[in-house]
Amino acid sequence: MIEFPCNLHNLHHFKRDGERFVADLDAGVVIPVNEVVCDILNACSVSETDVIVDTLADKHGSRSEVLEALVFLSELSEMGILFSSDPLTFDPPAPKDRLKIYVSPGVFESRETTPFLSSAANHHLVARLAAHADVYLPLSESDNNRQEIEEDVRAEGVQPIFFRNDRSFSPAKFMPKGCDGILALSPLTEGEEVFLKFNTIPVVLRLSNAALVSHAARNAVLERAVALRNFDAFAADASWTQNFFSDVVSDQSVFHQIPYGVDTSIFKPMDKTKCKHQLAQALGNEAILQKPLVGVVQGLHPHEMLRFMRKLRVANPNVNYLVIHSSLMDDFKSDGCVNFFNIASLQDKEASPFLFNALDVLVFPAILGASPLLLLEIVACGIPTIVCGYAVPEEISGACRFVETSSTLFDPIQLPVESVSQELKLLLENPEEQRCFGQAGLAAVSTYTWEAAIQRILNLFRYLRRCPTLPPKSTKHRLLFKKHYNLVSGEIESEALVISRVPTPIDVEQGIAMTLLDEQTPMEIKILLESICREPEHAKKILENLI
């Protein structure tokens, strides 16, 4: 039987029609899998076989099912599928194999308008990435803290590139020779938008789920999805992000789940009684010690969050609440039973492990706008979790109580207070179940290290580099559009012809696609064809014949 830990190929997990699949991007095969196999693949690079069997047997209630999945994976391993024969290591690759990654300058330009938790995570990600790749980060010459920032990034192994703040800024002026990819950790500038459309370097756009609380940010994703080339991708920091865009983004392969890492040496179980006393002292609220403490991660707009908390408080009067968030605006007011904690500084961040350990239960909305980093860090402290969402988060699948909500991209989400209250009561009245979910959460989060996150990003760039980067086939044809009278139908019809020695009639829709190919991306043309063709399959066939 296969022995873990071991290295994996570059894998991509996805769902189709409710079924789970894993694409082995190195072997070029797609394998249908079940939840047990997915759980094993998530853990096998960091845990030993016996630990995985014991943990998943408790989670799924069946040791034989886990062993059956291991036999299945052993057979695939013998065929060279899913698993790598290379020794397990996170050592930096040889210099000749190091990728050159250009990080968009917006990560620093937007730091004043980005919540602290997101800024800190992006900063940590860039620093970790620099240990495995040559990282280039543009910085503004006019920044008041230029010297301090330059010293910081150089100390972290990042190469700064200075530019002037003007409208002519374009990555083309600063891109290192032989650049392997562009990593955008913040919204693209106008110059970057234009450059993205015409360069042949893979672009990975980071999707911050917490930022998607804004309708404007969600629309930006829709607009960007249309402009992605076949060698670009979204790197979502939450598994549930893709679910909310599944009905409106036709090509789901552009989404890749790459959560931020969790430092489990910091976020770990601690003495709960001691942490409760520390929190009560910090908040100046001794009532914290009198009732169970339930943490709630903000994922709704502030007024919707307050409405939800009022209803939850009425339904569960014998509970204290702590709403945890990281935002620029901190207008929430604590009232005794409902307290608020905004992670807005390094000091708040350093105190958060003690705060998380004071919780008895976590309520987390797996919706656009909620911070997946908070979810992983709190679960890493051994806190049992109730999740409200469209689907169970893959990050802690089997390690939480789940309450289903409707999936809506732009309409306000109504969190089911009654169902959440029922699950809350069940957990608070059952210490053994709290312990089991806490332990299952620790096992699930153990796979989400920072090193694993960096390897996922680098593997995604390596995969995108192998995608064809040639521009769409140029039509090289002269086209003529005209109208003619159809003697049979007795109607005036539109017609398209390819002008050559012998003019060749073609579909008008095909002629439109041919004229657009030199200027628009295939995804943009697909959107247009789907809107003008009566049959979606006809639009698909036209595009397949042209590209």
N, C-alpha and C positions, 0 to 999 in steps of 0.2 A: 504493500500500500504506500501511497505517496507520503513523504515526510516533509513537514513544515518546520520552520519558516523557509520560504524559497521565493525566488524572483518571479514576477509575472511578465508576460508580454504587455504591449501597449493595448489595454482593453477599453472598450466603450460599452457601458451598460445602457440599455434603453428598453422601452415598452412599446408594444404595438397591439392594439385591440385587447388590452388587458393581459397580454402574455409578456413574460420577461425574456430578454435576449442579451447575449454578450457577444460583441464583435471583437474578434482578435485581429487587430489592425496589422500585426506583424505577419501572421499566418494567412490573412485574407479570408477568414471564414466567420460565419455567424452561427452561434450555438444557442438553441432554445434551452432555458434553464428555469429552475424553480427558486423559491426564496431561500431554501437551505443552501443551495449551490452559491447563490449571491453572497450570503453571509460568510461562507467559507472563503470565497475569493477576497472579500473585504478584510479578512483577518489573517490570511495565510502568509503575508509577507512580514508579520511582526510577532505571531504567536506560534507555539509548538502544537503539533497534531493533537496530543492528549488534552491540552488546554482547550482547543477549539471544540473537540468532541464533547467534553464535559459542559462547556458553556452553552453550546448550541443544543445539546440534549435537554438542558434545563429550559432553554428558551422555547424550543419546539415541542417539548414533551415526548420526544421519541429519539432514543439513541440509535435505533436501527435505521431510521431515516437519514441521520447524519452519516452513518457508516456507508449506507447505500450511495449517498452523494459522493463520498470519498472514493469509492470504487469507480464511479462514473468519471470523476476527475482524473483518477490514475490512468484510465484507458485513454483519455484525451492527452495526458502528459506523455504517454508512450508514443503517441502519434505526432508529438511536437507542437501540440495546440495548447494555448493559454499560459503554459509555464515555460520559463527560460532556464536553460542549463547553466547560465552564468552564475557565479557565486553571489550570494546575497550581500550587497554592500551599498552604502550611500556615499562612498568616497567620491570626490570630484572626478569627472572624467579626465582623460589625458588632454593636455592643452590643445592638440589638434582637433579634438572632438568637442571642445567647449563652444557652445553656441554664442553668437553675438546678439544680444537682445536690446532693443531700443525701447525705453519706457517713455510714454507720452508725458510732456511737461505739465499737463493739467493736474497731476498728482500733487504738485507743490503749489501751482497757481490757485487751485480750488480749496486749499487747506483751511482758509478762513471761513468757507461756507460748507465745510464737511464736518459732520459730528466727530468728536474726538476718537471714539472707538473705531470708526472706519479709517480715519487717518492713521491711527497707530497700527492697525492691522496691515494697511498698505505699506507703511514704512518698514514694518518688520518683514513683510513678504519680499520687498526689494532687497533688503539687506541679506536675507537668506538666499535669495536667487543669485546674488553676486558671488556666493561661495561655490556655485556650480556653473556659472556662465559669465561672460564678459557683458556687464550691464552698463548702458550709457543713458544718462539722465539729463535732459536739457534743463537749465536753470536760467532765470531771468537775471540780466546784469543789473537791473534797477532794484532788485530786492534789497531791502534795508539790512537784512541779516545774511547777505551773500557770503561773507567770509566764514561766518559760523556754520552755515549750511554746507559750504564747500568742504570745510574740515570734517564735518560729520559724515558726508557721503563718501569722501575719500577714505576715511577710517574704516568704513564698512565695505570697502572694495568696489565702490561704484565710481565710474568715470563721469565727472560732470562735463556738460557741454553748455557754454554760455551763449545766450542770444539776447537781442534787443527786443523790447516789446513794441512791435509794430504790426501792421495789418498784413505785411508781406511774409510773415512767418510761415515756413513750410518745413516739414521734416526732411525734405529733399536736400536742404542746405546743410544739415547736420548729421544725416544718416551715416554711420560708419561703413566703410567699404566691406563688402561681404556680409552685410547684416542678415541674420537668419529669421528675424521676426520683430514685430512691433507689439508691445504689450500696453494697452490703454487701460489705465486704472481709474480713469475719470472721463467725463464727457469730452468728446473730441472738439478741438478748436476748428474754426472755419478752414484754416489752411490744412489741417490734418484731414478733414472731411474730403477736400478736393484731392489730396495726395492719395488717400486710401483707394479712391476710385481708379487711379491710373497706374499705381505701382504694381510690381509683381512680388512683393514681399508679404508673407503671411501676416495677418493682423488678428490678434486675440483681444477681444473687448471684454473686460471684466464687468460682470453684471452683479452689482451690489443689491441684494434683496431688500436691505433696509432702506435704500434710496428709492425703491420702487413704490413707496407709500404715495408718491406724487403721481398724478395722472400724466403730467408733462413727461416724467421719466419713462412711464410705460409707453407713451406715444413715441418717444425717442427710440425705444427698442423696436417697435413695429417699423419705424422708418429705416432704421439701420439694418434690420433683417432683410429688407428688400434689396439693399445695396451690397450685401455680403457676396464676395466671390466664392468659388468652390474651395479656395484655400484660405478662407477666413473662418472664424468661429467665435461664439460667445463662451466665456468661462463663467458659469453661474456659481455663486458661493452657497447655493441652497438647492437641494434636490427637487423642491416643490415649485421652483421658479418656472420650469418648463411646462408644468401642468397648466398653469394659468394662461400660457400663450399657445397651447396646443391647438385651439380651435381657430386661431387667426394667423399663425405662422405655419405655412404648409410644409416646409422642410425642417423637420425636428432634429435632423442630424447636425444642425448648426449649434445646438446646445450641448455643452459638456459640463458635467458637475465637478467642480474643483473647490471644495470648502477650504476655508482658512484652517491652519493648523491649531492645535491646542497644546499648550505646555502643561503636561500632566504632572510635572514636578512642582508646579505652582498651584494649579487647580486640581485639588485632590481632597478626599474626605478628611475632615478635622473634627475636633471635639465640639459637638453641636451645642451643648449647654454653655460652654465658654463663649462660643461665637454669638449666641443669642444675647448674652449679657453685654458683649462688646457692642452689638448693634443697638440694643436698648440705650446704652450710654451715649452712643454717637448720635442717635436721633432724639435723645432726651425724652424717651417715651418708655416708661417702665411697663406699660400695658402690653408691650411686645412679649413679655415673659408670661402673661396670663393665659394666652390662647395659642392654638396652633398657628404657625406663620406660613402663609401661602404666597409664593412669588408669582407675579404675572409679568411676562415680557410684552412690552407695548408693540403692537403691529398695526393698530388702527390710527386714524387721524385723532388728534387730541380730544375733540368734542365727542367723537364716537367712543373713545377709550373711557372717558368719564361716565358716559351713559352706561357702558357695559359694567364698569366697576360699581356703579350705584345699584344696578340690578343684582349683581353677584353678592354684594354686601347684604342686601335685603334678604336674599335667598339663603345666605349662610351667615347669620348674625354672630355665631360663636367662633369666628375666625378673624385673625388679623391678616392684612394684605400688605405686600410690598411690591409696587409697580416699578420694574427695572427698565431703564431706557438710556439712550445716548443720543441727545438731540441738542441743537443750537438754542432752541427756545425752551425754557424751563418754567412754564406757567402753572404747573401743578401745585396744589396746596394740600399738605397732609392734614388729616382730620382726626387722628387718633387710631381708628381702625384701619384706614387706608393710608399708607405711607408711600412716598415716592423717592426714588434714588436715581439721579442722573449721573452717568459715568461721563464726566466732562473734563477730566484732567488726569494727569499721571497719578496723582495722589488717590483719586477715586478708583483708578484701575488697580493700584496696589492693594487697596482695601477690599476689592470685590471678592477675592476667594473667601475671606472671613464672612462677608455678607451672604454669599451664596450658601455657605455651610450652615447659616442660621435658619435656612428654609426647611420646612417639613415636606412641602410638595411644590412643584412648579406647574403653572398653567401656561402653555405656549401656543400661540396662534400661528400655525404653519401657513401663513398667507403672505402676499406681497406687502412688504413694509416691516416685517419682523426680522430681527437680527439673528441669523443662524449661528454667528460666533457666540452670542450669549447662550443660545441653546446648548452648544457643545461644552462651553466652559462650566455651565451650571450642572449639566448631567455628569461632567467629569468630577464633580464634587460629591457624587453619589446620591443626588436628589431625584426621587421618583417623579415622573412627569406625566401630565395629562396634555395631549396634543389635540387642538381643534384645527381641522384643515380639510382640504379636498382629498388628500391621500396621506397615508402614514409616511413621515419623512424616512427616506432610506438610511439617513445617518443613524437613526436609533430605532430602526424597525424591530419590533418585538420587545423593545425595552420601554414601552410607554402604554398608557391607556389612551385610546383614540376615540375622538368624537368627530363625526363627519359634518362638514359644512358644504354649502353650495359653492361652486366655482364661478366666480364672476371677475372679469378683468377690470371693469371700470365702475360698476355699481357698488355702493357700500355693502360690505359683508356684515351680516348679522350673526354674531357668535351666539350659539345656543346655550343660554344661561342655565336652563333647566337641566339639560344633559350634562353640562360641565359640573353642575352642583351635585348631581347623582354620582358621578365618577369621583368627585372630591370627597364626598361622604364615605364612599366605599374604601378609598385609600386611607383616609384619616382614621377610620375605625378598624383597620387591618394592618397592624405593624409588620406582620410577616410579609404581606404583599408589598408593602413599602420597601422592605429590605430586598426582596427578590427583584423588583424593578430597578432599584438603585444599583444592585450588582450587575444586572443585565446592561444597564446604561454604561457602567464603567468598562465593560468588555467591548461594547459597541464603539465608544469614543476612543479607545486605545489605538484604533487603526488610523485615526485622523491626526497624525503628527505633522509638524511643519515640514520635516524632510519629505514625507510622503506627498504633501501638497506641492512642493517645489518639483518633485519628480513628475507629478501629473502635468504640471505646466510645461516642463521641458519635453516630455513625451508628446504632448499635444503639438508643440511647435515642430518636432521632428516628423510627426505624422503629416502636418499641413505642408511641410517642405516637400514631401513626396507626392503631393497632389499636383496634377497638371496645372501649369501656370501660363500656358500659351493663351493668347487672346482668342475669343470665339472666331470661328472660321469667317473670314471676310467674304462677303457675297461676291465681290468682283463682277457684279452684274449691273446692267442698266435696267431699271424697272420702269414700267409704264402703267399708270392707273387711269382707267377711263370708264365710261358708261356705255352701254349698248342696249339696244332693244331686243328682247328675247321674243322671237316670233311664236314660240310654242306657248309660253306663259302669258304673253301679251303684256309684259311688264318691263320697265327699264331697270337694268341690273348693273352693279359695279363689277369691274373686271380688272385683274392684274396680269401683266405679261412680262416675261423676261425677254429683253430685246437682244436678239442674236441674229445669225443668218436666217434662222427659222424661228420667229417669235413663238415662245412657249407659254401658254396660259397656265396660271397657278392660282391657288386660293388667294383671295384678297388678304385674309388673315396671315397667310404665309408671306405675302409680299410686305406687309407691315412689319413682321418680325425680321425679315431680311434687311430692311432699311434701318432698323433700330440696333442691329447687332454691333455695329461699330462704335456706338456711343453708350449703350445701356448694358447693364449686367443681365445674364440669363434669368435671374430671379425677377428683375423688373419686367422683362418681356413676358415672363410667365404670368405675372400679375395682370398685365394688360390683356394677354390672350384669354385668360380665364374670364375676364370681364366682357369680352366681345364675342367669344365663341359660345354657341348654345350648348355644345357638348364638351365637358372638361377633358375627356380622352382625346378629342381632336386637338385641343391646345397642347396637350402633352406630346402627341405624335409630331406635331409641327416642330416643336422645340427639339425633340430628339433627332429629327432629320437634319436640323441646321447646325447643331453643335457637336 
